[in-house]
Amino acid sequence: MGVTVIGIGADGWEGLPHASRHEIASCEVLMGSTRQLDLIPGAFERVPWPSPLVPALPGLLARHEGRRVGVLASGDPMFHGIGTTLVRLLGARDVRVVPHPSSVSLACARLGWALDDVDVVSLVGKPASLVVPHLHPGRRVLVLGGDPLEVAALAPDARLTVLEQLGGQGERVHHDLGAADPLHVLAVECGADGASLTPGRPDDMYEHDGQLTKREVRAVTLSLLAPRPGELLWDVGAGAGSIAVEWCRTHPSCRAIAVEQHVERAARITRNATTLGVPNVRVVVGSSPGVLDLEVPDAVFIGGGLTVEGVVERCWDALRPGGRLVANAVTLESEAVLTRWHARLGGDLTRIEISRATAIGGFTGWRPQMPVTAWVVTKENVTGENA
């Protein structure tokens, strides 16, 4: 069925242009939030959104098959709005969209901020820690939804401004975070704090019990994994989860599944991911390869369990064509496994040796860390003869 999605602001019917009013007037059924439906005059069959909404949408639309259905959306329906959900469900050909200025456009207009130089984070139904990767010195961030006090706790040196009921009669711009209207945008002007998104965060940023891919090795490992937007990583034998965390920090659309057999370490992974702003890292507790019946990955990192029978085979078989597999070995036994697989599949072997300066009495000397052997192979590079 086809539906028309009409964007509407806090100013309701009065703020709609003629084209949007015409589209609404031609509808038989009007769907939207109760607040939005109350803004529209006229005789329609009004259908307020149920909760939860997304699972109910197919049945809701099916019940009105053959009728002219209009859907009300806040601001621009294709910007964190119901329009994108309906396109995924029905296809672009069956969804007509009539946009309205988004809350982000209105906020930038009020603040005098350049829209193309602002990061936007939606916290609607999501944890506040998602804002953390966007907090960098001098950057400007607009936060949709969420609790302003929770955001403030994550950005203690930032200047925060609440913009509520934008475009409506109750519009207000203020700094009283505890009194923010539910319909608000939070503007964040970052201070001097913030961390680089480049892989290789300091080791002390992670909670761990020693099972941690060290900073320099981690940076090299991420460069070999070569994350790209929208890709999924398996971090097998994840330890503290540092590879999964830094993979996800490279781009908001990157995802990771961290696999760890020890319950306490798995809990640490969750805490590390939340603290560093990627709470959507999925943690699977169990022993590999038995638990590796997971979504097909674009890349796999094996940091632990190399010597367990079947782990490398399962990871390699699961990897999609064009995907990268990276495995790090510290012991002679695990290095022998990599050598055998390198002989079979090819790829590159690299020895990583790091020394750090440390105090020796009253002097300073180099203290070497255990060398790490890294193997990287791309699935598309493997021929049918040795795959």
C-alpha positions in Angstrom: 0.0 0.0 0.0 1.1 3.6 -0.5 1.2 6.2 2.3 2.0 9.9 2.4 4.3 11.1 5.2 3.8 14.7 6.1 6.3 16.6 8.3 4.9 18.9 10.9 6.4 21.3 13.4 5.5 22.3 17.0 3.5 25.1 15.4 1.1 22.6 14.0 -1.5 23.3 11.3 -0.7 27.1 11.3 2.9 26.4 10.4 2.2 24.1 7.5 2.6 25.3 3.9 -0.4 25.0 1.5 1.1 21.8 -0.1 1.3 20.0 3.2 -2.3 21.1 4.2 -3.6 19.8 0.9 -1.9 16.4 1.4 -3.4 16.1 4.8 -6.9 17.2 3.6 -6.9 14.4 1.0 -6.4 11.6 3.5 -9.0 9.3 4.9 -6.9 8.0 7.7 -4.3 10.0 9.7 -1.7 8.3 11.8 0.8 9.8 14.2 1.4 10.5 17.9 -1.5 11.8 20.0 0.3 15.2 20.3 0.6 15.5 16.5 -3.0 14.3 15.8 -4.3 16.9 18.2 -2.7 19.7 16.1 -4.7 18.9 13.0 -8.3 20.1 12.5 -10.8 18.2 10.4 -12.7 14.9 10.2 -10.4 12.0 9.8 -10.1 8.5 11.2 -7.2 9.2 13.7 -4.9 6.4 14.6 -2.5 7.1 17.4 0.8 5.2 17.4 0.8 2.1 19.5 3.8 1.1 21.7 6.1 -0.5 20.6 5.5 1.0 17.2 7.8 -0.8 14.7 6.5 -4.3 15.3 2.9 -3.1 15.0 3.3 -1.2 11.8 2.7 -4.0 9.2 -0.6 -5.0 10.8 -1.6 -1.4 11.3 -1.1 -0.5 7.7 -2.7 -3.8 6.5 -5.9 -2.9 8.3 -6.2 0.2 6.2 -5.3 -1.3 2.9 -6.9 0.6 0.0 -7.6 3.8 1.9 -5.7 7.1 1.6 -3.4 7.0 4.6 -1.4 10.0 5.9 1.3 9.7 8.5 2.4 12.7 10.6 6.1 13.0 11.4 8.0 15.5 13.4 10.0 17.9 11.2 11.7 16.1 8.3 10.4 12.5 8.2 13.6 11.3 6.6 15.8 12.6 9.4 15.7 10.2 12.3 12.0 9.9 11.5 9.2 7.6 10.7 9.7 8.1 7.0 12.9 6.0 6.9 11.1 3.2 8.8 8.2 3.2 6.3 10.6 3.2 3.3 12.4 0.1 4.8 9.0 -1.6 5.3 7.2 -0.6 2.1 9.9 0.5 -0.4 10.6 4.0 -1.7 8.0 3.7 -4.5 5.1 3.3 -2.0 6.1 6.2 0.4 5.5 9.8 -0.6 7.3 12.2 1.7 6.4 15.9 2.2 9.2 17.3 4.4 9.1 20.1 7.0 12.1 21.9 8.5 13.8 19.5 11.0 14.4 20.4 14.6 18.1 20.4 13.7 17.6 23.0 11.0 15.6 25.1 13.4 18.2 24.7 16.2 21.0 25.8 13.9 19.0 28.8 12.8 18.4 29.9 16.4 22.0 29.4 17.4 23.7 30.7 14.2 25.5 27.4 13.7 26.4 26.1 10.3 24.4 23.0 9.7 27.1 21.3 7.7 29.6 21.7 10.6 27.5 20.1 13.3 27.4 16.5 14.6 24.0 15.1 15.3 23.4 12.3 17.8 20.0 10.7 18.4 19.5 9.4 21.9 15.9 8.5 21.4 15.5 5.2 23.2 19.3 4.9 23.4 22.0 5.3 26.1 23.5 8.7 26.6 27.1 7.3 26.2 26.6 7.3 22.5 27.5 11.0 22.6 31.0 10.3 23.9 32.7 9.7 20.5 31.5 13.1 19.3 33.0 15.1 22.2 36.1 16.8 20.8 37.7 20.2 21.6 35.8 23.0 19.9 33.2 20.8 18.2 29.4 21.5 18.2 26.9 18.7 18.7 23.1 18.6 18.6 21.6 15.9 20.7 18.1 14.6 19.9 16.2 13.2 22.9 17.8 11.8 26.0 18.3 13.3 29.4 20.3 16.6 29.3 21.6 15.9 32.8 23.0 12.6 31.7 24.7 14.3 28.7 26.1 17.0 31.0 27.7 14.4 33.2 29.5 13.0 30.2 30.7 16.4 29.0 31.4 18.3 32.3 33.5 21.1 30.5 30.9 21.7 27.7 28.4 24.5 27.4 24.9 23.1 27.0 21.8 24.9 25.7 18.2 23.6 25.7 16.1 24.5 22.7 12.5 23.3 23.2 9.2 23.5 21.3 11.1 24.9 18.3 8.8 26.7 16.0 5.8 26.6 18.4 4.2 29.1 20.7 6.0 27.6 23.7 9.5 27.9 22.1 12.2 28.6 24.7 16.0 28.6 24.7 17.6 28.3 28.1 20.3 26.5 30.2 18.1 24.9 32.9 18.9 21.3 32.1 16.6 19.9 34.7 13.6 21.8 33.4 13.9 20.7 29.7 10.6 20.1 27.9 10.4 16.5 26.5 10.3 18.1 23.0 13.7 19.5 22.9 17.1 19.6 21.2 20.2 19.9 23.3 23.1 22.0 21.9 26.6 21.0 23.1 29.6 23.3 22.6 32.5 21.1 23.6 35.3 22.3 25.8 38.9 21.1 25.9 38.2 17.5 26.8 37.8 14.7 24.2 39.7 11.8 22.8 41.0 11.0 19.4 39.1 8.5 17.2 42.4 7.1 15.9 43.0 3.5 17.1 45.5 3.1 19.9 43.8 4.5 23.0 46.0 4.5 26.1 45.9 1.2 27.9 44.7 2.8 31.2 41.5 3.8 29.5 40.4 0.2 29.7 39.4 -1.9 32.6 41.2 -5.2 32.3 43.0 -8.1 34.1 46.0 -8.1 31.8 44.2 -9.7 28.9 44.4 -6.6 26.7 45.9 -6.0 23.2 48.4 -3.3 24.1 48.2 0.2 22.6 50.8 0.0 19.8 49.8 -3.5 18.8 46.1 -2.5 18.9 46.8 0.4 16.5 48.6 -1.9 14.0 45.8 -4.5 14.3 43.1 -2.1 13.5 45.0 -0.9 10.5 45.2 -4.5 9.3 41.4 -5.0 9.9 40.8 -1.8 7.9 37.3 -1.0 9.2 34.9 0.6 6.8 31.5 2.3 7.6 28.7 -0.2 8.2 30.9 -3.2 8.6 30.6 -5.9 11.3 33.6 -7.3 13.2 33.9 -10.6 15.2 36.4 -10.1 18.1 37.1 -13.7 19.1 38.7 -14.2 22.5 38.1 -10.5 23.1 39.7 -10.2 26.6 38.9 -6.6 27.5 37.2 -5.9 24.2 39.6 -3.2 23.1 39.7 -4.3 19.4 35.8 -4.3 19.2 35.6 -1.0 21.0 38.1 0.8 18.8 36.6 -0.8 15.6 33.2 0.7 16.5 34.7 4.1 17.4 36.0 4.5 13.8 32.5 5.2 12.5 29.0 5.3 14.1 27.7 2.6 11.7 30.5 0.1 12.5 29.3 -2.8 14.6 31.1 -5.5 16.6 30.4 -8.8 18.3 32.9 -9.6 21.1 33.2 -13.3 22.0 34.6 -14.1 25.4 34.3 -17.3 27.4 35.0 -15.8 30.8 32.0 -14.2 32.4 33.9 -11.6 34.4 35.9 -10.5 31.3 32.6 -10.3 29.3 31.2 -8.0 31.9 34.3 -5.8 31.6 33.8 -5.6 27.8 30.4 -4.2 28.3 31.6 -1.6 30.8 34.5 -0.6 28.5 32.2 -0.2 25.5 29.8 1.9 27.5 32.5 4.1 29.0 34.1 4.7 25.6 30.9 5.6 23.9 30.0 2.4 21.9 27.5 0.7 24.1 26.1 -1.2 21.1 29.0 -3.7 21.1 27.3 -7.1 21.4 29.0 -9.5 23.9 28.6 -13.2 23.4 29.7 -15.4 26.4 30.9 -18.9 25.6 33.7 -21.0 24.1 34.7 -20.8 20.5 34.0 -22.3 18.0 30.8 -23.5 19.5 29.3 -20.1 20.0 30.3 -18.7 16.6 26.9 -19.3 14.9 26.6 -15.5 14.5 25.8 -12.9 11.9 28.2 -13.0 8.9 31.2 -10.8 9.6 33.0 -8.4 7.3 36.2 -8.9 9.4 37.4 -11.2 12.1 40.0 -10.7 14.7 41.2 -13.7 16.7 43.0 -12.5 19.8 42.5 -15.7 21.9 41.8 -19.3 21.3 44.0 -19.8 18.2 45.2 -23.2 19.4 41.6 -24.5 20.0 40.6 -26.9 17.3 38.2 -25.5 14.8 38.4 -21.8 15.7 40.3 -20.6 12.7 38.3 -22.8 10.4 35.0 -21.5 11.7 36.1 -17.9 11.5 37.4 -18.3 7.9 34.3 -20.1 6.7 32.0 -17.5 8.2 33.9 -14.5 6.7 32.1 -13.0 3.7 34.0 -12.6 0.4 36.3 -9.6 0.5 36.5 -9.9 4.3 39.7 -9.6 6.3 40.9 -12.0 9.0 43.6 -10.9 11.4 45.0 -13.1 14.1 47.7 -12.2 16.7 50.0 -14.8 18.3 52.2 -14.4 21.4 53.2 -18.0 22.2 55.2 -20.4 20.1 52.2 -22.7 19.9 49.8 -20.1 18.6 52.5 -18.8 16.2 52.9 -22.3 14.8 49.1 -22.3 14.1 49.5 -19.0 12.1 52.5 -20.4 10.2 50.4 -23.4 9.1 47.5 -21.3 8.0 49.7 -18.8 6.2 51.2 -21.7 4.2 47.7 -22.8 3.3 45.9 -19.5 2.6 48.7 -17.0 2.1 48.3 -13.4 3.3 51.0 -11.6 5.3 52.9 -12.4 8.5 54.3 -9.5 10.5 56.4 -9.5 13.7 55.6 -6.6 16.0 58.2 -5.8 18.6 57.6 -2.9 21.0 60.0 -1.5 23.6 59.0 1.2 26.1 61.3 3.5 28.0 61.3 2.7 31.8 63.3 3.6 34.8 66.4 1.5 35.6 67.7 2.8 38.9 68.5 6.4 38.3 68.6 6.0 34.6 66.2 5.2 31.7 66.4 2.1 29.5 64.3 0.2 27.0 62.1 -2.6 28.4 60.8 -4.9 25.5 57.3 -6.3 25.5 56.6 -9.8 24.3 56.7 -9.8 20.5 53.5 -10.4 18.6 53.1 -12.2 15.3 50.2 -10.8 13.2 48.7 -12.7 10.3 46.3 -11.0 7.9 44.5 -12.5 4.9 41.7 -11.3 2.7 39.2 -13.9 1.5 39.1 -12.6 -2.0 42.8 -13.3 -2.4 42.3 -17.0 -1.9 41.9 -19.3 -5.0 39.5 -22.2 -5.2 42.5 -24.6 -4.9 43.6 -23.6 -1.4 40.4 -22.1 0.0 
